[in-house]
Amino acid sequence: MFAGTVGWVLYICYGTDFVMREHQGDYVDFLNGAVATSTAVKNYIAQNIFLTYVGRAAEIVLFLLATMTIVEILNNNGCFDFLAPMVRTRKSRKLLWSLSAVTFIISANLDNLTTTALMLVVVHNLVEGRRLRIIYGSAVVIAANTGGALTVIGDPAGVFLWNKNAVTATNFSMSLLLPCLVAWALPVFMLGRMLPERVDIVWKTLPYRGDDTNLNVWQRMLMLVVGIGGLWFIPTFHNITKLSPFLGALCVLSILWIVNELFNHRLMNVEKMIERRIPRSLQYGVIQMMLFVMGLMLAVGVVEETGAVRWLAVRCDAYIHNIWIMGALAGLVSSVLDNFATALSFFSLYDVSKEISLAPTDQYALSFASNGYYWKGVAYCCAVAGNIFAFGSMSGVALLKMERLPIMWYFRNVGWKAFVGWLVGFLVLMLQTIV
C-alpha cells in the first residue's frame, strides 16, 4: 500500500514528462485549447489515468470481499460442519488424502486463503500432535494453492486474468486440470510416507449453535447450495452480461444474505456475541489480503504508466522469446516473493492480443491471445511454486503463523516435494501444447 501511494505521488510530481510521452494525444484533447499548466496535468492524471487503475483494483477487491463474505456466512451458520466427520479416520494416509482432496475441491470453488483458514481449523481440532498437524497443514496449503490455480475464482491471479479477458473460465480450467492434479497429488503422496500407520484423532462433538444459528440440516444444505451454486453461476453471469464478475458475486451474496436473514429472523435481536471458530489472526489475514491486492495493483499500475513495463517486455521478447522460460522464471520468483505480486508483474508485461490480427503460424504471438498459454503458464507457476517456501503464498503464511513453523523445517520436509510437484505439472502443461 505504501509503494502504491508513494508511487502515484511521485508520478504526479513529474506528471508532465510521463503524460506527454505516453498520452500526448489524449492530453491535448483533454486541454481542448486551454493552456497546459501543472494543475491541468494533475487533473488529467487524476481523472483519466489514476481512476482507471483504481477501478481495476476495485474489481478484484470487491470480488474477494463478496466471496469471502459468502464463506463467512456459510461457516457462521454451520454449513461446513460436515467436513470434520467426513474426513475423520484413524488411518493416517487416508486422513491425509481426505483432508487434501476436500481442500482441493473447496479451494477451486472458493478462494485459496479462505479455504486454507477453514481447513487448518479442521486439522487443529482433529489432530493433537504438533508434528503431525504440521504435515497435515502443509498438505492443506499445497491442496489449497493447486486447487485455487485450477479455476478463475480460486486465486486472485485467476480473477485478474478473467477481468482482463485474457482467459475464459472453462478453457482455463480444462487446460490446468491435469497439471494442477499432478502438482497436488505428487507432494501429498510423498508427505504420506512421513506419517505413521495410524494417528490419534480428537473426537469432538459439533459445537453448540444456540447463540448464532437455529438452522436444521436441510436449511444449512440449502444455504450451501445457494452460496456454492451461486459462485458456479458467476462465469455464466459474466458471459451473458459482459459485466465485471464482482457484480455477479455481489448478486450471489445479496441472495444468500436474504436467505440467511429469513432463516435466522428470530435471532436478529440476540445481543450475545457470535462465537467464531476461525482464529482472529486468520480473519485479519483475509482483510490484509484485500488491502494488499489494492496496494499492489496501484503500485504495478504506476510503474506501467512510466513506460518501464513496456521497456522490459521489449527486452524479454528480444532476449528470451519463450513463454515457458518466462513461466519458469515467474515460478522461481514467486517461490520467494508473494505469488500474486509475481503473477501481476508478469501479466502486466503484455496486453491481450487480438487473434484475428495474428499470423496463424506465429505460435509465440498466439500465446498472448485470449486463452493463450502465456497467461495459463504464469498463473500455474506462480500459484503452485508459492508452495516451495511457505512464505511464497498467503496460505503458506497462514500455516506459518498458526503453527509457528520454522521456514527451513518446512523446506527440508515439504518444500522440495512441492518443487517436484510443480516441475512435473509444468512439464505436463508444456506437453499439452505439443499434443
Secondary structure, DSSP 8 states (H G I E B T S, - for coil): -HHHHHHHHHHHHTHHHHHHHHSHHHHHHHHTT----HHHHHHHIIIIIIHHHHHHHHHHHHHHHHHHHHHHHHHHTTTTTTHHHHH--SBHHHHHHHHHHHHHHHHHHS-HHHHHHHHHHHHHHHB--HHHHHHHHHHHHHHHHHHHHHSTTSSHHHHHHHHTTS--HHHHHHHHHHHHHHHHHHHHHHHHTTS-SB--B--------TTT----HHHHHHHHHHHHHHHHHHHHHHHHH---HHHHHHHHHHHHHHHHHHHTGGGTT--S-----S-HHHHHHHHHHHHHHHHHHHHHHHHHHTTHHHHHHHHHHHHT--HHHHHHHHHHHHHHS-HHHHHHHHHTT---B-GGGS-TT-HHHHTTBTT-HHHHHHHHHHHHHTTTSGGGSHHHHHHHHHHT--HHHHIIIIIHHHHHHHHHHHHHHHHHHH-
